[in-house]
Amino acid sequence: MDLEFHQIDRRYEILRRRDPRRENALRASLAAIGQQNPVVVIQPSPEAKPILVDGFKRVRALERLRVDTVRAVPWDMEEREALLLGRLMRTASKESLLEQAWLLDELKSRFRMTLEELGRRFDRTPSWISRRLALVRVLPEAVHVAVRKGQLEPYTAMKVLVPLARARRNDCLPFLAALLKASCSTRQAEALYAGWARGSPEVRARILADPVLFLRAQEASRAEDPAGKSGLALLFEDLGEMGRRARRAAGRIQEGVLDGLLPRETQELERALHQVQSDWQALFALSRKEADCA
């Protein structure tokens, strides 16, 4: 079915964030080859507008290209079931924690789903569901709007603004304005927050008034003082050094240092290799766990 844009109910567009880079690429593709995949709609009743449940980026891109209609396929199912199925079918990008929170909040408030029911449908514990829902309440609405519009990365909001909102909620909006003014990466946002948290009231006021100046000063200071590197930079240095040492050890083995080992030396080598293997496995397990949590 072909629908004109004014015929579509986009009430669930607020559950997804925008990515300007990906949307520009999609718009270029649609301009070149046209719409290849239909968007998904449901129609609760014959007199109601079709509700868009998947394909928000395509609709926005086609609208900006001034195309007259969008091709859609209807799903014959209940509204909440369509939302849940649409989430399962999304494979192009990994949803952020805030997008999970928005969907859970919609299902809980609009469709009266309990924590236990949501836990079963998301294959998570009620405690996990409750923690995600708390993100909706702890962050001011302006933060959610900035993430939805693609002005702020979800990870930046989680890493910087969630702790700030929990500790000093009244300072969250001024700090958000500073982040948007500086167009910060997550690393820069963390640096800005660290400087703000350590600073006096006068320093905090200057940071909020001119965050770009603070970041430039910090970059200049870091260039003069290598010890001022971030924790992530130091981690990358550690991993690089570990890789170099592993390659150096492999080179020694290729040179024949293991030829003619005594039984005692063989046992010591096995113990050393086993310890290295255990350390690497612990590092991989920790990094994957922390990355998934983030």
WOPEGI-V418825 format. One line per field, one symbol per residue. phi: phi as a letter, one per 30 degrees, with the letter a starting at -180 (. if undefined). A space follows every 50 residues. Layout:
BEGIN
phi: ???
END
This chain:
BEGIN
phi: .cbddddcdcecdddbdcbeddddddddddddbidccddcbbbebedddd cdcajddddddddddiddbbdbbdccadeddddddeddddbdbdddddde ddddddddddchddedddeddchbdeddddddddddddceeddddddddi dbdedddddcdddddddbeddddededdddddhddddddddddddddddd eddddddddbddddddddddddddbedddddddddddddddddddddddd dddddjdcdiddeddddddddddddddddddddddddddddddd
END
